[in-house]
């Protein structure tokens, strides 16, 4: 997946695989999370949000299954 850098105090980049509905988020801490069954609209809204971190917390965390892919360094 191709990561897109984002302007955020907490997130470094975001990647999305629309065919599998996987949203991957790289945090500035180095942690990488994958969220599953994420609709394209949720990804698009995240990229367009003024605050990426707040949007992620409100519309993604706790709403979709996830997995920690790489812990923070």
mmCIF file of the N, C-alpha and C atoms, coordinates in Angstrom:
data_MODEL
# 
_entry.id   MODEL 
# 
loop_
_atom_site.group_PDB 
_atom_site.id 
_atom_site.type_symbol 
_atom_site.label_atom_id 
_atom_site.label_alt_id 
_atom_site.label_comp_id 
_atom_site.label_asym_id 
_atom_site.label_entity_id 
_atom_site.label_seq_id 
_atom_site.pdbx_PDB_ins_code 
_atom_site.Cartn_x 
_atom_site.Cartn_y 
_atom_site.Cartn_z 
_atom_site.occupancy 
_atom_site.B_iso_or_equiv 
_atom_site.pdbx_formal_charge 
_atom_site.auth_seq_id 
_atom_site.auth_comp_id 
_atom_site.auth_asym_id 
_atom_site.auth_atom_id 
_atom_site.pdbx_PDB_model_num 
ATOM 1   N N  . UNK A 1 1  ? 0.836   -1.184 0.000  1.00 0.00 ? 1  UNK A N  1 
ATOM 2   C CA . UNK A 1 1  ? 0.000   0.000  0.000  1.00 0.00 ? 1  UNK A CA 1 
ATOM 3   C C  . UNK A 1 1  ? 0.877   1.243  0.000  1.00 0.00 ? 1  UNK A C  1 
ATOM 4   N N  . UNK A 1 2  ? 0.455   2.217  -0.748 1.00 0.00 ? 2  UNK A N  1 
ATOM 5   C CA . UNK A 1 2  ? 1.184   3.475  -0.851 1.00 0.00 ? 2  UNK A CA 1 
ATOM 6   C C  . UNK A 1 2  ? 0.729   4.426  0.248  1.00 0.00 ? 2  UNK A C  1 
ATOM 7   N N  . UNK A 1 3  ? 1.671   4.847  1.076  1.00 0.00 ? 3  UNK A N  1 
ATOM 8   C CA . UNK A 1 3  ? 1.354   5.774  2.161  1.00 0.00 ? 3  UNK A CA 1 
ATOM 9   C C  . UNK A 1 3  ? 1.376   7.210  1.654  1.00 0.00 ? 3  UNK A C  1 
ATOM 10  N N  . UNK A 1 4  ? 0.390   7.971  2.100  1.00 0.00 ? 4  UNK A N  1 
ATOM 11  C CA . UNK A 1 4  ? 0.289   9.387  1.771  1.00 0.00 ? 4  UNK A CA 1 
ATOM 12  C C  . UNK A 1 4  ? 0.620   10.178 3.035  1.00 0.00 ? 4  UNK A C  1 
ATOM 13  N N  . UNK A 1 5  ? 1.663   11.014 2.999  1.00 0.00 ? 5  UNK A N  1 
ATOM 14  C CA . UNK A 1 5  ? 1.969   11.839 4.172  1.00 0.00 ? 5  UNK A CA 1 
ATOM 15  C C  . UNK A 1 5  ? 0.796   12.769 4.474  1.00 0.00 ? 5  UNK A C  1 
ATOM 16  N N  . UNK A 1 6  ? 0.532   12.977 5.768  1.00 0.00 ? 6  UNK A N  1 
ATOM 17  C CA . UNK A 1 6  ? -0.547  13.871 6.178  1.00 0.00 ? 6  UNK A CA 1 
ATOM 18  C C  . UNK A 1 6  ? -0.023  14.918 7.154  1.00 0.00 ? 6  UNK A C  1 
ATOM 19  N N  . UNK A 1 7  ? -0.677  16.083 7.140  1.00 0.00 ? 7  UNK A N  1 
ATOM 20  C CA . UNK A 1 7  ? -0.348  17.143 8.096  1.00 0.00 ? 7  UNK A CA 1 
ATOM 21  C C  . UNK A 1 7  ? -1.117  16.849 9.381  1.00 0.00 ? 7  UNK A C  1 
ATOM 22  N N  . UNK A 1 8  ? -0.400  16.431 10.404 1.00 0.00 ? 8  UNK A N  1 
ATOM 23  C CA . UNK A 1 8  ? -1.029  16.056 11.667 1.00 0.00 ? 8  UNK A CA 1 
ATOM 24  C C  . UNK A 1 8  ? 0.012   16.087 12.767 1.00 0.00 ? 8  UNK A C  1 
ATOM 25  N N  . UNK A 1 9  ? -0.427  16.378 13.980 1.00 0.00 ? 9  UNK A N  1 
ATOM 26  C CA . UNK A 1 9  ? 0.505   16.365 15.110 1.00 0.00 ? 9  UNK A CA 1 
ATOM 27  C C  . UNK A 1 9  ? 0.761   14.941 15.597 1.00 0.00 ? 9  UNK A C  1 
ATOM 28  N N  . UNK A 1 10 ? -0.111  13.981 15.220 1.00 0.00 ? 10 UNK A N  1 
ATOM 29  C CA . UNK A 1 10 ? -0.014  12.616 15.720 1.00 0.00 ? 10 UNK A CA 1 
ATOM 30  C C  . UNK A 1 10 ? 0.218   11.569 14.633 1.00 0.00 ? 10 UNK A C  1 
ATOM 31  N N  . UNK A 1 11 ? -0.330  11.811 13.435 1.00 0.00 ? 11 UNK A N  1 
ATOM 32  C CA . UNK A 1 11 ? -0.208  10.848 12.338 1.00 0.00 ? 11 UNK A CA 1 
ATOM 33  C C  . UNK A 1 11 ? 0.873   11.285 11.367 1.00 0.00 ? 11 UNK A C  1 
ATOM 34  N N  . UNK A 1 12 ? 1.608   10.312 10.855 1.00 0.00 ? 12 UNK A N  1 
ATOM 35  C CA . UNK A 1 12 ? 2.640   10.610 9.865  1.00 0.00 ? 12 UNK A CA 1 
ATOM 36  C C  . UNK A 1 12 ? 2.120   10.373 8.444  1.00 0.00 ? 12 UNK A C  1 
ATOM 37  N N  . UNK A 1 13 ? 1.446   9.226  8.242  1.00 0.00 ? 13 UNK A N  1 
ATOM 38  C CA . UNK A 1 13 ? 0.931   8.916  6.915  1.00 0.00 ? 13 UNK A CA 1 
ATOM 39  C C  . UNK A 1 13 ? -0.228  7.933  7.006  1.00 0.00 ? 13 UNK A C  1 
ATOM 40  N N  . UNK A 1 14 ? -0.965  7.847  5.885  1.00 0.00 ? 14 UNK A N  1 
ATOM 41  C CA . UNK A 1 14 ? -2.134  6.982  5.788  1.00 0.00 ? 14 UNK A CA 1 
ATOM 42  C C  . UNK A 1 14 ? -2.076  6.248  4.454  1.00 0.00 ? 14 UNK A C  1 
ATOM 43  N N  . UNK A 1 15 ? -2.439  4.964  4.472  1.00 0.00 ? 15 UNK A N  1 
ATOM 44  C CA . UNK A 1 15 ? -2.540  4.177  3.238  1.00 0.00 ? 15 UNK A CA 1 
ATOM 45  C C  . UNK A 1 15 ? -3.889  3.477  3.242  1.00 0.00 ? 15 UNK A C  1 
ATOM 46  N N  . UNK A 1 16 ? -4.383  3.161  2.041  1.00 0.00 ? 16 UNK A N  1 
ATOM 47  C CA . UNK A 1 16 ? -5.690  2.516  1.947  1.00 0.00 ? 16 UNK A CA 1 
ATOM 48  C C  . UNK A 1 16 ? -5.718  1.553  0.772  1.00 0.00 ? 16 UNK A C  1 
ATOM 49  N N  . UNK A 1 17 ? -6.249  0.373  1.012  1.00 0.00 ? 17 UNK A N  1 
ATOM 50  C CA . UNK A 1 17 ? -6.460  -0.629 -0.032 1.00 0.00 ? 17 UNK A CA 1 
ATOM 51  C C  . UNK A 1 17 ? -7.963  -0.785 -0.209 1.00 0.00 ? 17 UNK A C  1 
ATOM 52  N N  . UNK A 1 18 ? -8.537  -0.150 -1.241 1.00 0.00 ? 18 UNK A N  1 
ATOM 53  C CA . UNK A 1 18 ? -9.987  -0.184 -1.398 1.00 0.00 ? 18 UNK A CA 1 
ATOM 54  C C  . UNK A 1 18 ? -10.542 -1.566 -1.716 1.00 0.00 ? 18 UNK A C  1 
ATOM 55  N N  . UNK A 1 19 ? -9.743  -2.414 -2.360 1.00 0.00 ? 19 UNK A N  1 
ATOM 56  C CA . UNK A 1 19 ? -10.241 -3.746 -2.716 1.00 0.00 ? 19 UNK A CA 1 
ATOM 57  C C  . UNK A 1 19 ? -10.412 -4.632 -1.484 1.00 0.00 ? 19 UNK A C  1 
ATOM 58  N N  . UNK A 1 20 ? -9.639  -4.362 -0.434 1.00 0.00 ? 20 UNK A N  1 
ATOM 59  C CA . UNK A 1 20 ? -9.731  -5.145 0.800  1.00 0.00 ? 20 UNK A CA 1 
ATOM 60  C C  . UNK A 1 20 ? -10.297 -4.347 1.971  1.00 0.00 ? 20 UNK A C  1 
ATOM 61  N N  . UNK A 1 21 ? -10.512 -3.045 1.773  1.00 0.00 ? 21 UNK A N  1 
ATOM 62  C CA . UNK A 1 21 ? -11.060 -2.206 2.843  1.00 0.00 ? 21 UNK A CA 1 
ATOM 63  C C  . UNK A 1 21 ? -10.120 -2.050 4.017  1.00 0.00 ? 21 UNK A C  1 
ATOM 64  N N  . UNK A 1 22 ? -8.813  -2.025 3.722  1.00 0.00 ? 22 UNK A N  1 
ATOM 65  C CA . UNK A 1 22 ? -7.815  -1.904 4.794  1.00 0.00 ? 22 UNK A CA 1 
ATOM 66  C C  . UNK A 1 22 ? -7.266  -0.479 4.825  1.00 0.00 ? 22 UNK A C  1 
ATOM 67  N N  . UNK A 1 23 ? -7.402  0.150  5.985  1.00 0.00 ? 23 UNK A N  1 
ATOM 68  C CA . UNK A 1 23 ? -6.828  1.464  6.241  1.00 0.00 ? 23 UNK A CA 1 
ATOM 69  C C  . UNK A 1 23 ? -5.611  1.255  7.129  1.00 0.00 ? 23 UNK A C  1 
ATOM 70  N N  . UNK A 1 24 ? -4.465  1.722  6.679  1.00 0.00 ? 24 UNK A N  1 
ATOM 71  C CA . UNK A 1 24 ? -3.233  1.588  7.456  1.00 0.00 ? 24 UNK A CA 1 
ATOM 72  C C  . UNK A 1 24 ? -2.771  2.970  7.871  1.00 0.00 ? 24 UNK A C  1 
ATOM 73  N N  . UNK A 1 25 ? -2.478  3.116  9.157  1.00 0.00 ? 25 UNK A N  1 
ATOM 74  C CA . UNK A 1 25 ? -2.082  4.405  9.710  1.00 0.00 ? 25 UNK A CA 1 
ATOM 75  C C  . UNK A 1 25 ? -0.712  4.275  10.368 1.00 0.00 ? 25 UNK A C  1 
ATOM 76  N N  . UNK A 1 26 ? 0.205   5.149  9.959  1.00 0.00 ? 26 UNK A N  1 
ATOM 77  C CA . UNK A 1 26 ? 1.526   5.231  10.582 1.00 0.00 ? 26 UNK A CA 1 
ATOM 78  C C  . UNK A 1 26 ? 1.523   6.460  11.478 1.00 0.00 ? 26 UNK A C  1 
ATOM 79  N N  . UNK A 1 27 ? 1.732   6.222  12.769 1.00 0.00 ? 27 UNK A N  1 
ATOM 80  C CA . UNK A 1 27 ? 1.773   7.307  13.738 1.00 0.00 ? 27 UNK A CA 1 
ATOM 81  C C  . UNK A 1 27 ? 3.195   7.854  13.841 1.00 0.00 ? 27 UNK A C  1 
ATOM 82  N N  . UNK A 1 28 ? 3.331   9.070  14.293 1.00 0.00 ? 28 UNK A N  1 
ATOM 83  C CA . UNK A 1 28 ? 4.659   9.674  14.444 1.00 0.00 ? 28 UNK A CA 1 
ATOM 84  C C  . UNK A 1 28 ? 5.503   8.924  15.466 1.00 0.00 ? 28 UNK A C  1 
ATOM 85  N N  . UNK A 1 29 ? 4.855   8.172  16.352 1.00 0.00 ? 29 UNK A N  1 
ATOM 86  C CA . UNK A 1 29 ? 5.578   7.356  17.332 1.00 0.00 ? 29 UNK A CA 1 
ATOM 87  C C  . UNK A 1 29 ? 6.272   6.169  16.675 1.00 0.00 ? 29 UNK A C  1 
ATOM 88  N N  . UNK A 1 30 ? 5.869   5.853  15.432 1.00 0.00 ? 30 UNK A N  1 
ATOM 89  C CA . UNK A 1 30 ? 6.408   4.697  14.731 1.00 0.00 ? 30 UNK A CA 1 
ATOM 90  C C  . UNK A 1 30 ? 5.450   3.516  14.708 1.00 0.00 ? 30 UNK A C  1 
ATOM 91  N N  . UNK A 1 31 ? 4.386   3.570  15.491 1.00 0.00 ? 31 UNK A N  1 
ATOM 92  C CA . UNK A 1 31 ? 3.393   2.495  15.521 1.00 0.00 ? 31 UNK A CA 1 
ATOM 93  C C  . UNK A 1 31 ? 2.603   2.488  14.208 1.00 0.00 ? 31 UNK A C  1 
ATOM 94  N N  . UNK A 1 32 ? 2.324   1.274  13.714 1.00 0.00 ? 32 UNK A N  1 
ATOM 95  C CA . UNK A 1 32 ? 1.521   1.106  12.501 1.00 0.00 ? 32 UNK A CA 1 
ATOM 96  C C  . UNK A 1 32 ? 0.308   0.249  12.851 1.00 0.00 ? 32 UNK A C  1 
ATOM 97  N N  . UNK A 1 33 ? -0.869  0.762  12.545 1.00 0.00 ? 33 UNK A N  1 
ATOM 98  C CA . UNK A 1 33 ? -2.116  0.034  12.765 1.00 0.00 ? 33 UNK A CA 1 
ATOM 99  C C  . UNK A 1 33 ? -2.827  -0.185 11.440 1.00 0.00 ? 33 UNK A C  1 
ATOM 100 N N  . UNK A 1 34 ? -3.443  -1.349 11.316 1.00 0.00 ? 34 UNK A N  1 
ATOM 101 C CA . UNK A 1 34 ? -4.329  -1.612 10.197 1.00 0.00 ? 34 UNK A CA 1 
ATOM 102 C C  . UNK A 1 34 ? -5.746  -1.756 10.731 1.00 0.00 ? 34 UNK A C  1 
ATOM 103 N N  . UNK A 1 35 ? -6.669  -1.065 10.074 1.00 0.00 ? 35 UNK A N  1 
ATOM 104 C CA . UNK A 1 35 ? -8.096  -1.143 10.399 1.00 0.00 ? 35 UNK A CA 1 
ATOM 105 C C  . UNK A 1 35 ? -8.786  -1.840 9.236  1.00 0.00 ? 35 UNK A C  1 
ATOM 106 N N  . UNK A 1 36 ? -9.725  -2.742 9.540  1.00 0.00 ? 36 UNK A N  1 
ATOM 107 C CA . UNK A 1 36 ? -10.329 -3.601 8.525  1.00 0.00 ? 36 UNK A CA 1 
ATOM 108 C C  . UNK A 1 36 ? -11.797 -3.260 8.281  1.00 0.00 ? 36 UNK A C  1 
ATOM 109 N N  . UNK A 1 37 ? -12.238 -3.573 7.049  1.00 0.00 ? 37 UNK A N  1 
ATOM 110 C CA . UNK A 1 37 ? -13.630 -3.341 6.620  1.00 0.00 ? 37 UNK A CA 1 
ATOM 111 C C  . UNK A 1 37 ? -13.982 -1.859 6.619  1.00 0.00 ? 37 UNK A C  1 
ATOM 112 N N  . UNK A 1 38 ? -13.008 -1.030 6.307  1.00 0.00 ? 38 UNK A N  1 
ATOM 113 C CA . UNK A 1 38 ? -13.197 0.420  6.294  1.00 0.00 ? 38 UNK A CA 1 
ATOM 114 C C  . UNK A 1 38 ? -13.692 0.851  4.909  1.00 0.00 ? 38 UNK A C  1 
ATOM 115 N N  . UNK A 1 39 ? -14.848 1.500  4.843  1.00 0.00 ? 39 UNK A N  1 
ATOM 116 C CA . UNK A 1 39 ? -15.350 1.978  3.550  1.00 0.00 ? 39 UNK A CA 1 
ATOM 117 C C  . UNK A 1 39 ? -14.461 3.090  2.976  1.00 0.00 ? 39 UNK A C  1 
ATOM 118 N N  . UNK A 1 40 ? -14.473 3.201  1.665  1.00 0.00 ? 40 UNK A N  1 
ATOM 119 C CA . UNK A 1 40 ? -13.699 4.239  0.983  1.00 0.00 ? 40 UNK A CA 1 
ATOM 120 C C  . UNK A 1 40 ? -14.071 5.624  1.494  1.00 0.00 ? 40 UNK A C  1 
ATOM 121 N N  . UNK A 1 41 ? -15.342 5.838  1.770  1.00 0.00 ? 41 UNK A N  1 
ATOM 122 C CA . UNK A 1 41 ? -15.791 7.153  2.234  1.00 0.00 ? 41 UNK A CA 1 
ATOM 123 C C  . UNK A 1 41 ? -15.133 7.550  3.557  1.00 0.00 ? 41 UNK A C  1 
ATOM 124 N N  . UNK A 1 42 ? -14.899 6.583  4.431  1.00 0.00 ? 42 UNK A N  1 
ATOM 125 C CA . UNK A 1 42 ? -14.245 6.867  5.718  1.00 0.00 ? 42 UNK A CA 1 
ATOM 126 C C  . UNK A 1 42 ? -12.796 7.281  5.478  1.00 0.00 ? 42 UNK A C  1 
ATOM 127 N N  . UNK A 1 43 ? -12.117 6.598  4.581  1.00 0.00 ? 43 UNK A N  1 
ATOM 128 C CA . UNK A 1 43 ? -10.743 6.962  4.221  1.00 0.00 ? 43 UNK A CA 1 
ATOM 129 C C  . UNK A 1 43 ? -10.701 8.364  3.621  1.00 0.00 ? 43 UNK A C  1 
ATOM 130 N N  . UNK A 1 44 ? -11.591 8.628  2.675  1.00 0.00 ? 44 UNK A N  1 
ATOM 131 C CA . UNK A 1 44 ? -11.624 9.934  2.021  1.00 0.00 ? 44 UNK A CA 1 
ATOM 132 C C  . UNK A 1 44 ? -11.908 11.046 3.015  1.00 0.00 ? 44 UNK A C  1 
ATOM 133 N N  . UNK A 1 45 ? -12.850 10.798 3.922  1.00 0.00 ? 45 UNK A N  1 
ATOM 134 C CA . UNK A 1 45 ? -13.179 11.799 4.945  1.00 0.00 ? 45 UNK A CA 1 
ATOM 135 C C  . UNK A 1 45 ? -11.997 12.057 5.868  1.00 0.00 ? 45 UNK A C  1 
ATOM 136 N N  . UNK A 1 46 ? -11.250 11.002 6.187  1.00 0.00 ? 46 UNK A N  1 
ATOM 137 C CA . UNK A 1 46 ? -10.061 11.156 7.032  1.00 0.00 ? 46 UNK A CA 1 
ATOM 138 C C  . UNK A 1 46 ? -9.037  12.061 6.356  1.00 0.00 ? 46 UNK A C  1 
ATOM 139 N N  . UNK A 1 47 ? -8.783  11.815 5.076  1.00 0.00 ? 47 UNK A N  1 
ATOM 140 C CA . UNK A 1 47 ? -7.807  12.643 4.363  1.00 0.00 ? 47 UNK A CA 1 
ATOM 141 C C  . UNK A 1 47 ? -8.258  14.094 4.258  1.00 0.00 ? 47 UNK A C  1 
ATOM 142 N N  . UNK A 1 48 ? -9.566  14.323 4.203  1.00 0.00 ? 48 UNK A N  1 
ATOM 143 C CA . UNK A 1 48 ? -10.088 15.680 4.083  1.00 0.00 ? 48 UNK A CA 1 
ATOM 144 C C  . UNK A 1 48 ? -10.332 16.384 5.400  1.00 0.00 ? 48 UNK A C  1 
ATOM 145 N N  . UNK A 1 49 ? -10.169 15.664 6.498  1.00 0.00 ? 49 UNK A N  1 
ATOM 146 C CA . UNK A 1 49 ? -10.460 16.249 7.811  1.00 0.00 ? 49 UNK A CA 1 
ATOM 147 C C  . UNK A 1 49 ? -9.423  17.294 8.209  1.00 0.00 ? 49 UNK A C  1 
ATOM 148 N N  . UNK A 1 50 ? -9.892  18.323 8.880  1.00 0.00 ? 50 UNK A N  1 
ATOM 149 C CA . UNK A 1 50 ? -8.982  19.361 9.366  1.00 0.00 ? 50 UNK A CA 1 
ATOM 150 C C  . UNK A 1 50 ? -8.032  18.786 10.413 1.00 0.00 ? 50 UNK A C  1 
ATOM 151 N N  . UNK A 1 51 ? -8.578  17.973 11.327 1.00 0.00 ? 51 UNK A N  1 
ATOM 152 C CA . UNK A 1 51 ? -7.758  17.296 12.333 1.00 0.00 ? 51 UNK A CA 1 
ATOM 153 C C  . UNK A 1 51 ? -7.818  15.789 12.076 1.00 0.00 ? 51 UNK A C  1 
ATOM 154 N N  . UNK A 1 52 ? -6.748  15.257 11.519 1.00 0.00 ? 52 UNK A N  1 
ATOM 155 C CA . UNK A 1 52 ? -6.705  13.834 11.181 1.00 0.00 ? 52 UNK A CA 1 
ATOM 156 C C  . UNK A 1 52 ? -6.812  12.963 12.435 1.00 0.00 ? 52 UNK A C  1 
ATOM 157 N N  . UNK A 1 53 ? -6.107  13.350 13.490 1.00 0.00 ? 53 UNK A N  1 
ATOM 158 C CA . UNK A 1 53 ? -6.120  12.567 14.727 1.00 0.00 ? 53 UNK A CA 1 
ATOM 159 C C  . UNK A 1 53 ? -7.498  12.525 15.369 1.00 0.00 ? 53 UNK A C  1 
ATOM 160 N N  . UNK A 1 54 ? -8.177  13.657 15.417 1.00 0.00 ? 54 UNK A N  1 
ATOM 161 C CA . UNK A 1 54 ? -9.518  13.704 15.995 1.00 0.00 ? 54 UNK A CA 1 
ATOM 162 C C  . UNK A 1 54 ? -10.494 12.903 15.146 1.00 0.00 ? 54 UNK A C  1 
ATOM 163 N N  . UNK A 1 55 ? -10.351 13.009 13.839 1.00 0.00 ? 55 UNK A N  1 
ATOM 164 C CA . UNK A 1 55 ? -11.240 12.269 12.940 1.00 0.00 ? 55 UNK A CA 1 
ATOM 165 C C  . UNK A 1 55 ? -11.033 10.760 13.110 1.00 0.00 ? 55 UNK A C  1 
ATOM 166 N N  . UNK A 1 56 ? -9.784  10.351 13.194 1.00 0.00 ? 56 UNK A N  1 
ATOM 167 C CA . UNK A 1 56 ? -9.471  8.936  13.396 1.00 0.00 ? 56 UNK A CA 1 
ATOM 168 C C  . UNK A 1 56 ? -10.086 8.442  14.707 1.00 0.00 ? 56 UNK A C  1 
ATOM 169 N N  . UNK A 1 57 ? -9.929  9.213  15.767 1.00 0.00 ? 57 UNK A N  1 
ATOM 170 C CA . UNK A 1 57 ? -10.461 8.824  17.085 1.00 0.00 ? 57 UNK A CA 1 
ATOM 171 C C  . UNK A 1 57 ? -11.985 8.729  17.070 1.00 0.00 ? 57 UNK A C  1 
ATOM 172 N N  . UNK A 1 58 ? -12.648 9.612  16.353 1.00 0.00 ? 58 UNK A N  1 
ATOM 173 C CA . UNK A 1 58 ? -14.111 9.669  16.380 1.00 0.00 ? 58 UNK A CA 1 
ATOM 174 C C  . UNK A 1 58 ? -14.766 8.679  15.413 1.00 0.00 ? 58 UNK A C  1 
ATOM 175 N N  . UNK A 1 59 ? -14.160 8.464  14.239 1.00 0.00 ? 59 UNK A N  1 
ATOM 176 C CA . UNK A 1 59 ? -14.834 7.703  13.195 1.00 0.00 ? 59 UNK A CA 1 
ATOM 177 C C  . UNK A 1 59 ? -14.192 6.361  12.840 1.00 0.00 ? 59 UNK A C  1 
ATOM 178 N N  . UNK A 1 60 ? -13.003 6.081  13.395 1.00 0.00 ? 60 UNK A N  1 
ATOM 179 C CA . UNK A 1 60 ? -12.320 4.829  13.051 1.00 0.00 ? 60 UNK A CA 1 
ATOM 180 C C  . UNK A 1 60 ? -12.055 3.977  14.290 1.00 0.00 ? 60 UNK A C  1 
ATOM 181 N N  . UNK A 1 61 ? -11.374 4.541  15.271 1.00 0.00 ? 61 UNK A N  1 
ATOM 182 C CA . UNK A 1 61 ? -11.049 3.778  16.482 1.00 0.00 ? 61 UNK A CA 1 
ATOM 183 C C  . UNK A 1 61 ? -12.326 3.322  17.183 1.00 0.00 ? 61 UNK A C  1 
ATOM 184 N N  . UNK A 1 62 ? -12.374 2.049  17.503 1.00 0.00 ? 62 UNK A N  1 
ATOM 185 C CA . UNK A 1 62 ? -13.532 1.507  18.186 1.00 0.00 ? 62 UNK A CA 1 
ATOM 186 C C  . UNK A 1 62 ? -14.705 1.184  17.262 1.00 0.00 ? 62 UNK A C  1 
ATOM 187 N N  . UNK A 1 63 ? -14.582 1.547  15.980 1.00 0.00 ? 63 UNK A N  1 
ATOM 188 C CA . UNK A 1 63 ? -15.657 1.299  15.014 1.00 0.00 ? 63 UNK A CA 1 
ATOM 189 C C  . UNK A 1 63 ? -15.321 0.137  14.065 1.00 0.00 ? 63 UNK A C  1 
ATOM 190 N N  . UNK A 1 64 ? -14.027 -0.109 13.886 1.00 0.00 ? 64 UNK A N  1 
ATOM 191 C CA . UNK A 1 64 ? -13.578 -1.146 12.961 1.00 0.00 ? 64 UNK A CA 1 
ATOM 192 C C  . UNK A 1 64 ? -12.569 -2.053 13.657 1.00 0.00 ? 64 UNK A C  1 
ATOM 193 N N  . UNK A 1 65 ? -12.548 -3.343 13.292 1.00 0.00 ? 65 UNK A N  1 
ATOM 194 C CA . UNK A 1 65 ? -11.518 -4.215 13.852 1.00 0.00 ? 65 UNK A CA 1 
ATOM 195 C C  . UNK A 1 65 ? -10.140 -3.730 13.406 1.00 0.00 ? 65 UNK A C  1 
ATOM 196 N N  . UNK A 1 66 ? -9.144  -3.951 14.245 1.00 0.00 ? 66 UNK A N  1 
ATOM 197 C CA . UNK A 1 66 ? -7.800  -3.467 13.918 1.00 0.00 ? 66 UNK A CA 1 
ATOM 198 C C  . UNK A 1 66 ? -6.738  -4.436 14.409 1.00 0.00 ? 66 UNK A C  1 
ATOM 199 N N  . UNK A 1 67 ? -5.522  -4.189 13.958 1.00 0.00 ? 67 UNK A N  1 
ATOM 200 C CA . UNK A 1 67 ? -4.375  -4.960 14.396 1.00 0.00 ? 67 UNK A CA 1 
ATOM 201 C C  . UNK A 1 67 ? -3.158  -4.044 14.443 1.00 0.00 ? 67 UNK A C  1 
ATOM 202 N N  . UNK A 1 68 ? -2.388  -4.156 15.506 1.00 0.00 ? 68 UNK A N  1 
ATOM 203 C CA . UNK A 1 68 ? -1.117  -3.438 15.612 1.00 0.00 ? 68 UNK A CA 1 
ATOM 204 C C  . UNK A 1 68 ? -0.101  -4.195 14.771 1.00 0.00 ? 68 UNK A C  1 
ATOM 205 N N  . UNK A 1 69 ? 0.401   -3.561 13.736 1.00 0.00 ? 69 UNK A N  1 
ATOM 206 C CA . UNK A 1 69 ? 1.343   -4.207 12.814 1.00 0.00 ? 69 UNK A CA 1 
ATOM 207 C C  . UNK A 1 69 ? 2.777   -4.028 13.279 1.00 0.00 ? 69 UNK A C  1 
ATOM 208 N N  . UNK A 1 70 ? 3.070   -2.857 13.844 1.00 0.00 ? 70 UNK A N  1 
ATOM 209 C CA . UNK A 1 70 ? 4.422   -2.537 14.283 1.00 0.00 ? 70 UNK A CA 1 
ATOM 210 C C  . UNK A 1 70 ? 4.320   -1.604 15.480 1.00 0.00 ? 70 UNK A C  1 
ATOM 211 N N  . UNK A 1 71 ? 4.854   -2.028 16.616 1.00 0.00 ? 71 UNK A N  1 
ATOM 212 C CA . UNK A 1 71 ? 4.777   -1.158 17.795 1.00 0.00 ? 71 UNK A CA 1 
ATOM 213 C C  . UNK A 1 71 ? 5.650   0.083  17.631 1.00 0.00 ? 71 UNK A C  1 
ATOM 214 N N  . UNK A 1 72 ? 5.410   1.079  18.466 1.00 0.00 ? 72 UNK A N  1 
ATOM 215 C CA . UNK A 1 72 ? 6.221   2.296  18.421 1.00 0.00 ? 72 UNK A CA 1 
ATOM 216 C C  . UNK A 1 72 ? 7.634   1.965  18.855 1.00 0.00 ? 72 UNK A C  1 
ATOM 217 N N  . UNK A 1 73 ? 8.539   2.780  18.352 1.00 0.00 ? 73 UNK A N  1 
ATOM 218 C CA . UNK A 1 73 ? 9.971   2.533  18.643 1.00 0.00 ? 73 UNK A CA 1 
ATOM 219 C C  . UNK A 1 73 ? 10.408  3.203  19.909 1.00 0.00 ? 73 UNK A C  1 
# 
